[in-house]
Amino acid sequence: MISQRPDKVVPAILLSLLAIVLFDLMGLIIKHLSDDYGAAELSAYRNFFGLIPSMIALWSSRQWHQKGRTVRMRQWQIACLRGVLVTFAQFLFYLSLGRLAFATATTITYSNALFMTALAVPLLGERVGFARWLAVGIGFIGVVMIIGPTGESFSYDALLPLGAAFLYALSGVMSRMLDEDVPSPLINLYSTVVSFIGAVLLTLFAGGFSLLDGYHDLGWIVAMGCLGGSAVLALVISFRMTEQSNLAPFNYFGILIAFIFGWVFFGEAPIDDLFPGALLIALGGLLIVLRERRLRR
């Protein structure tokens, strides 16, 4: 019997690209609202409204139904710790969106694939050969070129998305520590709930929530949460349709999409800041993906 999985690769790629667009649209709203609302409260709103798509993803999971629809998890401590990491990753990334050009902040976060490869060595005990370390090195050269630590225009704000990328990567590596039979939507739901609680606590620690400036801002906030949650839902579905390695090379279209969105909506065109560093980040990530696919074969 021939497997039907190859027939689902194309729609899975299209769904993953849709998720990238939705994430970037969410980022545009965050940048738009960042002058009036703090990064922590925007994170809280995003996770609150993102709970609905997370629950839809869990309910639509065949694996979860086969497991008896339980929400208990043996390694719940790891799942909750992932949520804490995502709380601070979102805070740093949302803060960077308000301080940097949209494409610059977004592009730097794509270094999370490089961090994941490096973190897999001490945390998962993986053996990373010369080829993948070379790819990591190429990617980080690209990160350094974008941040420009020795340039006159260097700003410590550029370290915010880099910190977010590290925390996102750490949460991703920790998800691989969980039992393989745990449905991915259940892991995502744990992360979203904990991230929501963490963002609320961060907001209260920073002085509390701001008063909403009418229904106009409420609409933006609802749209932000729904876009982010829908993007996660699209990713979950795409991951179930094909292997993640088939989707990873297309993630780097997000750099181009972010550049176009930043230019169209905010008049930003940080070409000198992004290139050729962005190309090296994408190259490093693609080399890692290709090497991992070859090793699996």
C-alpha positions in Angstrom: 0.0 0.0 0.0 1.4 3.4 -1.0 1.5 6.1 1.7 -0.6 9.2 1.0 1.8 11.5 2.9 3.6 12.8 -0.2 0.2 14.1 -1.5 -0.1 16.3 1.6 3.3 18.0 1.3 2.1 20.9 -0.9 -0.9 21.8 1.2 1.3 21.6 4.3 3.8 24.0 2.8 1.0 26.4 1.9 -0.4 26.2 5.5 3.1 26.9 6.9 3.4 29.9 4.7 0.0 31.1 5.8 1.1 30.7 9.4 4.2 32.9 8.6 1.9 35.6 7.1 -0.4 35.4 10.1 2.5 35.7 12.6 3.8 38.7 10.7 0.4 40.4 10.7 0.2 39.8 14.4 3.6 41.5 14.7 2.5 44.5 12.7 -0.4 45.0 15.2 1.9 44.6 18.2 4.2 47.3 16.7 1.2 49.5 16.0 0.0 49.2 19.6 3.4 49.3 21.3 3.3 53.1 21.8 0.3 52.8 24.0 0.6 49.4 25.6 3.5 47.5 27.2 5.0 44.4 25.8 3.9 42.3 28.8 0.2 43.2 28.5 0.2 42.7 24.8 1.6 39.2 25.4 -1.2 38.6 27.9 -3.8 39.7 25.4 -2.3 37.6 22.7 -2.2 34.4 24.8 -5.7 35.0 26.2 -7.3 35.2 22.8 -4.9 32.5 21.5 -6.4 30.0 23.9 -9.4 29.4 21.6 -7.4 28.2 18.6 -5.2 26.2 21.0 -8.3 24.4 22.3 -9.6 23.9 18.7 -6.2 22.3 17.8 -6.4 19.9 20.8 -10.0 19.0 20.1 -9.2 18.2 16.5 -6.2 16.0 17.4 -7.0 12.3 16.7 -4.1 11.3 18.9 -5.6 13.1 21.9 -9.0 11.4 21.4 -7.3 8.1 21.2 -5.5 8.8 24.5 -8.9 9.2 26.2 -9.0 13.0 26.0 -6.9 13.5 29.1 -5.3 16.8 29.8 -2.9 15.3 32.4 0.7 15.0 31.4 3.4 12.9 33.2 6.1 15.5 32.5 3.9 18.5 33.3 6.8 20.3 35.0 8.7 20.5 31.7 5.6 21.6 29.8 5.0 24.4 32.3 8.6 25.5 32.2 8.3 25.8 28.5 5.4 28.2 29.1 7.6 30.3 31.4 10.3 30.5 28.7 7.8 31.5 26.1 6.5 34.2 28.5 9.9 35.9 28.5 10.6 35.2 24.9 7.3 36.9 23.9 8.1 39.8 26.2 11.6 40.4 24.6 10.3 40.0 21.1 7.3 42.3 21.5 9.5 44.9 23.2 11.9 44.7 20.2 9.0 45.3 17.7 8.4 48.6 19.3 12.0 49.7 19.3 13.5 48.3 16.1 12.5 48.2 12.4 10.0 45.4 11.9 12.1 43.4 9.5 15.2 43.7 11.7 13.5 42.4 14.8 11.8 39.6 12.9 14.9 38.5 11.0 17.1 38.2 14.2 14.6 35.8 15.7 15.2 33.4 12.9 18.5 32.6 14.6 16.4 30.3 16.9 17.2 27.3 14.5 20.9 27.9 15.2 20.4 28.0 18.9 18.4 24.8 18.8 21.2 23.0 17.1 23.7 24.3 19.7 21.4 23.6 22.7 20.7 20.0 21.6 24.3 19.0 22.4 24.2 19.7 26.2 20.5 19.2 26.8 19.7 16.2 24.5 23.1 14.7 24.2 23.0 14.9 20.4 26.2 14.6 18.4 26.6 17.6 16.1 29.2 17.1 13.4 31.5 19.6 11.7 28.9 20.3 8.9 26.2 21.5 11.3 28.6 23.4 13.5 29.8 25.2 10.3 26.2 26.0 9.5 25.7 27.4 13.0 28.8 29.5 12.6 27.7 30.9 9.3 24.3 31.8 10.7 25.7 33.5 13.7 28.1 35.6 11.5 24.9 36.8 9.8 23.4 37.7 13.2 26.5 39.6 14.2 26.4 41.5 10.9 22.8 42.6 11.5 23.3 43.6 15.1 26.6 45.4 14.3 28.1 45.4 17.8 31.1 47.5 16.6 29.2 49.9 14.4 28.2 53.5 15.3 24.5 52.7 14.9 24.7 49.8 17.4 21.8 49.6 19.9 21.4 47.3 22.8 17.8 46.9 21.6 19.1 44.6 18.9 19.9 42.1 21.6 16.2 41.8 22.6 15.1 39.6 19.6 18.3 37.6 20.0 17.4 36.9 23.6 13.9 36.0 22.4 15.3 33.6 19.7 17.4 31.9 22.4 14.4 31.4 24.7 12.2 30.2 21.9 14.9 27.7 20.9 15.3 26.5 24.5 11.5 25.9 24.7 11.7 24.0 21.4 14.5 21.8 22.6 12.6 21.1 25.9 9.6 20.0 23.9 11.8 17.2 22.6 12.3 16.0 26.1 8.7 15.2 26.5 7.3 11.7 25.9 6.7 11.1 22.2 3.2 9.9 22.7 2.0 13.3 24.1 -0.1 15.1 21.5 1.6 18.3 20.3 -1.7 20.4 20.7 -1.7 19.4 24.4 1.8 20.7 24.8 0.9 23.9 23.0 -2.2 24.3 25.3 0.0 24.0 28.4 2.4 26.5 27.0 -0.3 29.0 26.1 -2.0 28.8 29.5 1.2 29.2 31.5 2.4 32.0 29.1 -0.9 33.8 29.7 -0.5 33.6 33.5 3.1 34.6 33.3 2.4 37.6 31.1 -0.4 38.7 33.5 2.0 38.5 36.4 4.7 40.5 34.4 2.1 43.1 33.6 1.0 43.5 37.2 4.6 43.7 38.3 5.3 46.5 35.8 2.4 48.6 37.0 -0.8 46.9 35.7 -2.9 47.0 32.6 -3.5 50.2 30.7 -7.0 51.5 30.0 -8.1 50.5 26.5 -8.5 53.5 24.2 -12.0 52.6 23.0 -13.3 49.8 20.9 -10.8 50.6 18.1 -7.9 49.3 20.2 -10.0 46.5 21.5 -10.5 45.4 17.9 -6.8 45.5 17.2 -6.1 43.4 20.4 -8.7 40.8 19.5 -7.3 40.6 16.0 -3.8 40.2 17.4 -4.7 37.3 19.6 -6.8 35.6 16.9 -4.0 36.0 14.3 -1.4 34.5 16.6 -3.6 31.7 17.7 -4.7 30.9 14.2 -1.0 30.9 13.1 -0.2 28.3 15.7 -3.2 26.2 14.6 -2.1 26.3 11.0 1.4 25.2 12.0 0.1 22.3 14.1 -2.1 21.1 11.2 0.8 21.5 8.7 3.2 19.5 11.0 0.6 16.7 11.1 0.4 16.6 7.3 4.1 16.1 6.6 7.5 16.0 8.3 8.8 19.3 9.8 12.0 19.0 7.7 9.9 19.4 4.6 8.5 22.7 5.9 11.6 24.2 7.5 13.3 25.5 4.3 10.2 27.6 3.5 10.2 29.3 6.9 12.9 31.7 5.6 10.4 33.2 3.2 9.3 35.0 6.4 12.4 37.2 6.2 11.2 38.5 2.8 7.6 38.8 4.0 8.6 40.8 7.1 10.7 43.1 5.0 7.8 43.8 2.6 5.3 44.3 5.4 7.7 46.7 7.2 8.2 48.7 4.1 4.5 48.8 3.1 3.0 49.5 6.6 5.7 51.5 8.3 7.9 52.8 5.5 10.9 50.9 6.8 13.5 49.6 4.4 16.6 48.6 6.5 18.4 47.0 3.5 21.9 48.0 4.7 21.2 46.6 8.2 19.7 43.3 7.0 21.9 42.3 4.1 24.0 40.2 3.7 23.5 39.2 7.3 19.9 37.9 6.7 21.1 35.7 3.8 23.8 34.1 6.1 21.1 33.4 8.7 18.9 31.7 6.1 21.9 29.9 4.6 23.0 28.5 8.0 19.4 27.4 8.8 19.0 25.7 5.5 22.3 23.9 5.8 21.2 22.5 9.2 17.9 21.3 7.7 19.5 19.6 4.7 22.1 18.0 7.0 19.5 16.6 9.4 17.4 15.3 6.5 20.5 13.5 5.1 21.3 12.0 8.5 17.7 10.7 8.9 17.9 9.0 5.5 
